[in-house]
C-alpha cells in the first residue's frame, strides 16, 4: 500500500496542496489526518479520479439547442409532447375557445 504526503497527493491530482487539504477535510477526497499531517493512499486517489469520470459520463449527452421563433435566441429544448390530447378539445369547448 503506497501512501502519499499532501504535497505528493496534490502533485498526483494536479491541484494545489491547500485545495487538497480543504477537500479532504470536507470528505470530498479520501484522506486521513494523522497528527498534523494528511496522509493519502494512492489507490484511494485513483478510485476518486475514476469516480469523477463516471459522474461526468452519467450526465448524458448535451441538450438539443433550438432557436426560439419569437426572440430568435438559442434555447435548450425541454421535454414535452407535440401531440394533442383528447382532453384538449374538451377543455377548449368548455371554455368556449376555438378548437383545431
C-alpha positions in Angstrom: 0.0 0.0 0.0 1.6 3.2 -1.2 0.9 6.3 0.9 1.5 9.9 -0.2 2.1 13.1 1.6 -0.2 16.1 0.9 2.4 17.5 -1.5 2.8 14.2 -3.4 -1.0 13.7 -3.5 -1.6 17.3 -4.7 1.0 16.7 -7.5 -0.6 13.4 -8.4 -4.1 15.1 -8.6 -2.7 18.2 -10.3 -4.2 20.5 -7.7 -2.8 22.9 -5.0 -2.0 21.4 -1.6 -4.3 23.9 0.2 -7.2 22.9 -2.1 -6.5 19.2 -1.4 -6.4 19.7 2.4 -9.7 21.6 2.2 -11.4 18.9 0.1 -10.0 16.2 2.3 -11.3 18.0 5.4 -14.8 18.2 3.8 -14.6 14.5 2.9 -14.7 15.1 -0.8 -11.3 13.5 -1.4 -10.3 10.4 0.7 -7.5 11.0 3.2 -6.6 10.8 6.8 -5.2 13.4 9.1 -2.5 11.7 11.3 -1.5 14.2 13.9 -0.8 17.5 12.0 -0.2 15.8 8.6 -2.5 14.5 5.9 -1.8 11.0 4.5 -3.4 9.7 1.3 -3.4 6.2 -0.1 -2.6 6.2 -3.8 -5.2 3.5 -4.7 -7.9 5.7 -3.0 -6.9 8.7 -5.1 -7.1 6.6 -8.2 -10.6 5.4 -7.3 -11.6 9.1 -6.6 -10.4 10.1 -10.1 -12.3 7.2 -11.7 -15.5 8.2 -9.8 -15.2 11.7 -11.3 -15.1 10.1 -14.8 -18.3 8.1 -14.1 -20.1 11.2 -12.8 -19.3 13.1 -16.0 -20.4 10.2 -18.1 -23.7 9.9 -16.3 -24.6 13.5 -17.0 -25.6 12.4 -20.5 -25.5 14.0 -23.9 -25.7 17.7 -24.2 -29.2 19.1 -24.7 -30.5 19.9 -28.2 -30.5 23.6 -28.8 -33.3 25.2 -30.8 -33.9 28.7 -31.9 -36.9 30.5 -30.4 -39.2 31.7 -33.1 -40.3 34.9 -31.3 -36.9 36.1 -30.0 -34.5 34.3 -32.4 -32.4 33.3 -29.3 -30.9 29.8 -29.0 -32.5 28.0 -26.1 -32.3 24.4 -24.8 -35.2 22.2 -25.8 -37.1 20.6 -22.9 -39.3 17.5 -22.9 -42.9 17.5 -23.8 -45.2 16.2 -26.4 -46.2 17.7 -29.7 -49.4 15.7 -30.0 -52.7 17.0 -28.8 -54.6 15.1 -26.1 -58.2 14.2 -26.5 -59.0 16.3 -23.4 -57.6 19.5 -25.1 -60.7 19.7 -27.3 -63.0 19.1 -24.3 -61.3 21.9 -22.3 -61.4 24.3 -25.3 -65.2 23.6 -25.8 -65.9 24.1 -22.1 -64.1 27.4 -22.1 -65.7 28.5 -25.4 -62.3 28.6 -27.2 -62.0 27.5 -30.9 -60.7 24.0 -31.5 -58.3 23.0 -34.2 
